[in-house]
Amino acid sequence: MIEALVEQIEARFAELEAQIVDPDVIGDRTRYAEVGREYRRMTQANALAGQWRHAVDDAAGAREMLADDEDPEIRDMLDAAKARITELEEEIRVAMVDPDPNDDKDVIVEIQGGAGGEEGGLFAGDVHRMLVKYAERRGFKTESLSASDGKYTFAVKGEGAFSVFKWEAGTHRVQRVPATETQGRIHTSTCTVAVLPEAEDVDVHIEQSDLQIDVYRSSGPGGQSVNTTDSAVRITHRPSGVVVSMQDEKSQLQNREKALRVLRARLYEHAVAEQQAEQSAARSAQVGTGDRAEKIRTYNFGEGRVTDHRIKLTKYALEAILEGELEEFTGGLQADEKRRLLEDLAASGA
């Protein structure tokens, strides 16, 4: 069973290697993007297939030697090879499960203060800073798109950005004494985080006739031209009712381009959500659905702890986490996803 899967992987990878340098494929932008994404995914599966064949050869060699000499060291070699084969078989099956098609995309992150009024807005700023620092720790590039009144929008660029940041989508809760609290009472506030895969032109086509574009004078602090010219842009997508506003840049054109990027990402997220709703419940059962009403994590300042409720992981390192040290949470969530995939595979008899 596993050998047939390994042969399938090797054959498909060979096909993709040929396609990715085929002039006809290169000349078709949509097809080339699809082949590139599958090639990157199959690279890992093909590497695992090669390791599996190597482990099988090691086991066969150890068995031949044991037939002539029952050496304890050779027996240990055989046991290690068999254990590695079992481990690789699981990894190969997981690698061949349909991945989230957005995992290798750049992302747009939207953070907004929730419950708690002003304190919710302040906490949104803390979470924004934490996620930007985390992106930098992971080697991603960030780009601020908008920041005002407890609302922050920024892009994270780099291969695999969505696979890392999708775990931050949901409601983040803080328990602390606000700076404005005179009696030392602990308040509970929240902010919501939306993580949107940044859509490419090939992912979402927007008809210009479907857009209503309004320009107006920017509000809030800014340079001389920010508040004296009609540089702010509001784009309404009539079919969906989605509205995006941008005013941080002095140039109306720059604000328009940023607003279109966010609009495209929101429309793509909406289309993906509709598609998933029509499919089986398998994906919705995964951790981190991105539901903004879902409380995913609590930051307790009094105890210096952070708890991720999805995997019941608590770390007493609040200050470090707010400086962007989120690797343990991401790793735990990814490991939990892998466990769930293996359980699903076992249940399906794959």
VENKA-V793166 format. One record per helix or strand. SS is the DSSP state (h for helix, s for strand). FROM is the first residue (numbers start at 1). TO is the last residue. If there is no record, write none. Layout:
# VENKA-V793166
ss->[SS;SS]
from->[FROM;FROM]
to->[TO;TO]
This chain:
# VENKA-V793166
ss->[h;h;h;h;s;h;s;s;h;s;s;h;s;s;s;h;s;s;s;h;h]
from->[2;23;29;72;107;118;141;151;161;170;187;208;211;232;242;252;295;305;313;318;327]
to->[19;26;68;95;113;137;148;157;168;176;197;210;216;237;246;278;300;308;315;322;348]
